[in-house]
Amino acid sequence: MKHVFKALACAAALAFAAPGLAQNTIKIGVITDKIGPAKPYAEPVAQGVEVGAQEINAKGGILGRKIELLIEDDQGKPDVSAAMARKLVDAGAVFIISVSLTPATQQAQTVSLATKTPHITPSNSGDTLTTQIDNPYFWQTGPLGSIQISTLLSYARAKNYKRVAVVSDNSDLGQLLARFFKGGAEKAGMQVVSEELISRGATSAEPQMQKVRAANPDVILSAGVLTAENVLMLKALRQLGIKTPVLASYNFSVPVYMTVAQGLLDGIPFVDAYDPDKPEVKAFEAVFRKTTGKPPINLSGYGYDGIHLVADAIRRAGGTDKEKIREAMQKSSYSGVMGAKGTKYVFPDGKRTGFDPNAMVVRLYEGDRQGRVVHSGQK
């Protein structure tokens, strides 16, 4: 009987201890898109968050407390994203990481602002995320679209291209990028001799590429964001025998192109934020392989940097007080995976966009693989 009472006492102690252990974690919310339009981007970024959290926990956590990730799916929908942000706050998240679409992340900000909950998007490139809502609890460390375009055009200037064709699709984002590309090219002293759109759902891009050939540009700037339509452009160039160089937007950094555009990529420069020769990248790739058994893709580096930035801010804040975390986050200076060698994430002069304007790189497709860096920065 004595042993029975002792066993019951131990069981009761464990029962009371379990909630205490759960409360002793640091809860960090993640809003991702598992089934919506952002899924191809969001999944690898979210996996980077998870790998980073596992690494931090294996090293003792943050201030002796383990990270507990609370992951929610917003399907890329703004109203759902706001609801998920509210759910995470109510569940005790002291920080939210958004890896969904720009409109969804924008709407989730209404909750982080109202609840004064620190909130970051480590991969989103929307230029308006920190300007449309004055939210001192929100930061963006993905490369702005304007930085991406300026970097690609810097490479074009270095190649002395004068006459350019801009090819995009008829998605809202594709048309926006096309306008940015055109404006940037003209500002850089280049002449835009052709502008072509490939409609969503098209089965061929040969008519558009025939017009481009007739305009005789020095280079084709690909501003499209729809993968299938970009592949149609590449196929049309091959079928028509057009040898004009292509400079590709950030969309071409998504690894799916290495599968869906096999045989069409060799020699195409594309803008990215990932340098395979960077020491931080090599360390990240080793951790990722050890954790998952697979090599990472570039997008996973954003999530990995994001969770490490969050952990660093909480560590410097000395705890989970949201206001102290906000103050610490604003003072961040962190060398991460993403960005050119020697660059850091910082938020100077109270700004909340932390990606260095000269941290983008231009890489080259070598065969069907994403290869070496051939240019960096906007200079």
N, C-alpha and C positions, 0 to 999 in steps of 0.2 A: 504493500500500500504506500509505503514511504516513497518507493521509486515511481509509483503512479503520480503522486502529488508533485514530485520533482519534475516529471515529464510534462505535466499540465502547466506547471509554473513556467517552464522553459518555453512552452508553446505560446502561453499568454504574453511572455516577454517579447517573443518574436513577432506576435501579432501587433503589439503596440510599436515595435521598432520599425516595422515595414513602412508605415506611413511616414515616419520620421526620416527614413532613408530616401524615400521619394521626394520629400520636401527639401532634402539636402542637395538635390541636383540643381543645376542652373538650367532653366528651361528657355530654349531658343526656338522660336517659331520659324517655319519655312513655308512659304506659299509658292507652290509650283504649278505647272500645267501638265497633267498626266494624259489627257485625252484631247485637248484642244489644239489650236493652230500653233502654239508655241512649244508643243511637245518635243520636236526634234532639237530645239535649243535648250529647253528647260531641263530635260532629263539628264544630260551630261553635266550641266551646271549643278543640279541638285546632288548628283552623285559625288561631285567634288566637295560639296559641303559635308556630306556624310563621311567621306574618307578623311577629311580634315578633322572632323569631330572625333572620329575613332583614334586618330593619331594623338590628338590633345588628351583624350581620356587615358590612352595608354601611358602617357607621360605624367599622369597624376591629375589631370583636369585643370581647372582654373581655380586658383587659390584653394586647392585641396578638394574641390567639388567637381563631380563629373558633369559633362554636358548632357542634357536630355533634349533631343530634337523632337519637336512636335510638327509633323509634316501634314500640310493640307493642300488639296487640289482645288484650284479656282477655275479650271477648264478654260482659262484665258478670258474669262468674263468679268468685267469691272464690278458688277453688283455682287457677284459671288466672291470676288477677291476681298471686297470690303467686309462681307459677312465672315469670311475666314479670318481676316485680321481681328475682328471683334472676338471671334471664338478663341483665338490664340491669346489675346490679352486676358480674357476671362479665365483661361486655363493657367495663367501665371507666367506667360512668356515675358521675359525682361528685354528681349530684343526680337525683331522680326526681320527675316531675310526674304526678299521678294525676287523670284526668278521667272516671272511671267511676262506677259505683254506690257507695253508701255501704258495703254489705257487702263489696264487692270491694276498695275502698280500705282498709277496716279490715283485711282479711286481708293485703294487700300491706305493711301496716305491720309485720307480724311479721318481714318480711325487712329492712326499713329499720332496725328496732330492732336486730336481730341483727347486722347488718353495719355499724351506725353510719353509715348513708348518709342525708344530708339528703333530706327528702321533703315535698312540699307538694301540697295539693289546692286549686286556685284558685277552684273553682266549687261544690264540694259543700256542702250546707246541713245535713247530719246533725248533730244536737246532741251525739251521743255519740262523735264521731270522736276527740276529744282527751281523753276521760274514761275510756273503757273500757280503753285501753292507755296506760300511762305511758311515752310515747315522746318523749324530748327532741329527737329528730331529725325530728319531724313537726310541720307547721303547716297551719292551715286558714284561708284568706282568703275563702272564700265566705260569704255571709250566713247565719247560723244560722236554722233554722226558727222558733225562738222570737222572733227579731228581726223576721222577716217578719210574723208574726201580730200582734205588739205594734204595729208600724207601721200595719197596716191597721186595727186596733182604735182606734188614736189618731185616725185619720181619721174613723172612725165616731163617736167621742165628739165630735169637732169639728162633726159634722153633727147632733149631738144625737139620734142614734138610740137608742131605749129598748127596743124589742121586736125581737128578731132571730130569723130562721130560719137554721139551719145545714144546708146541703146538701152531701153528699159522695158518694163511691162506696165500694164494698166491698173495695177494695184495702187492703192492710195500711197503706200510707203514708196513703191517703185517710182511713181511720178514725182513724189517729193524729192527723192534722191536724184532723179534726173534733173530737176530744177537746180538743186545744189551743185551737181556736177557741171551743168552748163554755166551757172553763175561763176563758179570757181575757175573754170577754164578760161572764161572771158576775162576775168579779173587778172589771171596769170598771163594775159596777152595771147592766148590761143584763139583760133577761129573755129567756131562750131559750124561745120559744113553740112551736118546731117543729124536729124533727131528722129529716131524710130521707136515705136511701141509695139511690143508683141503681146497680143491680147491673151488674157487668162483662158486656158482651154484650147488654144490654137494647136493645130497639128503640124504646122510647118512655119519656119521663119524665113524661108527663101525669098519671098517678096520684099521683106524689109532689108535683108542682106544684099539683094540686088541693087536697091536704092543706095545703100551704104557704099557699095563698090563703085557705083556711078559717081558718087561725090568725091572719091579718091582721097580719103583722109590718111594722115600719117599713123593714126592710132584709133582704136575703138575703145571707148570707155563704157564698160558694162555696169549699169546702175540698177539692174533688175534684182528683185528679191525673191521671185518665184522660181524655185529650183527647176521645175519641168520646162518652163519657158526659157530659162538660161541654157539648158541643155539643147533645146531646139536651135538657139542661136549658134551654139558651137557646131552642131550637126550641119546647119546650113552653110557655115563658113567652110567646113570640110568638103561638102558636096559641091559647092560652087568654086572650089579651088582658091578661095580668097586667102592671101598670105598676110594681110594687114595685122599688125600686132594687136592683142587685146589686153587691156588693163582691167582687172576684175575688182568688183566691190567686196566689202567685208563678207557678203553672203557666201562667196566662194571659199571662205575659210571653214565653212561647215563641212566636216569630213564625209558627209553623204556623197559629195561630188566624186570622191575617189571610187565610188561604186557605180553611180548612175551615169557618169561621164567618162568611163574608161576609154582610153585611146584618143581622147579629145583635149586633154589638159596640158600636155607637155609644153613647157616654155611659157605658160601664162603666169604673169605676176599678179598677186592678189594681196590686198591689205589685211593685216592680222595684228594681233597683240602678243604673239607667242614666238619666242626665239629659242629653238631647240638647243642652242649652245650656251644659253644663260645658266650660270651655276644653280640658281634657285629652281630652274626648270628641271635640271638633271636630278636634283634632290627630290623634287615633287614626283617625278616619274618613278623613282625608286620606291618611294612610299606607296604610290598608287598600285604598282605591280605587286608589291608585298601584300597589300590589303585585299586586292581584288583578283590577283592572278592574271590581269590583263594590262596592256599598255593604255595610258590615258589618251584622250583626244584634247585638243587645245581648249575647248569650251569648259572642260572640267576644272581647268586652272582658275577660272573665275570664281567658282564656288569654293574651291580650296582657299583662295585668298580671302574671300568674304568671311568665312568662319574664323580664319586666323585674325583678321582685322577686328572682328567682334570680340574674340577672346582676349586680344591684346588690350582693347579698350576697357573691358571688364576688369582685367588684371590691374591696369593702371588706376582704375576707379576704386579699387580696394574692396569691391563688393557689388551688389546688385541694385543699389540705389539708382533709379533711372536718370535722375538729374546729373549725378556724378558720372554716369556712363556717357551721357550726352556731352558733357564737358571734356571727358577723356577722348571721346571719338573725334571731336572737332580738332584736337591737338595731335592726331595720329601722324606718324611718319614711319611708313612701313615698306620694306623692300619685299615684294611678292613675286609670284610666278609670272604674272602677266606684265607686259611692257618691255621696252628695250633695255639692254644692259645699263646698269647704273641709275635707273629711274626708280622713283618711290611713289607711293600713294600719300598725298598730303592734301590738306584743305586750307590753303593760304587765305589770309585776309577775310576769314569768316565764310568763305565759299564752301559749298557742299558737294561740288564735283571734284573727285580726288584723283582722276587719271591724268598723268602728266601729258600736256599737249604734244610733247615730242617723244612719247613712248610708243607710238604705233610703228610698225615695221611693214615692209613689203617683202613678201616671200615669193619663191618661185616654185611652180609645179615642175617636178623632175620626173618624167614618165607620168604615172598616175598617183604619185605620192607628193605630199606637201614637203617641200625641201627647204633649202637654206634661205637666210635673210640676205637680200640684195640692196636694201635701202632702209633707213630709219629716220623718223622725225619729219618736220615740215620745212626744214631749212634747204 
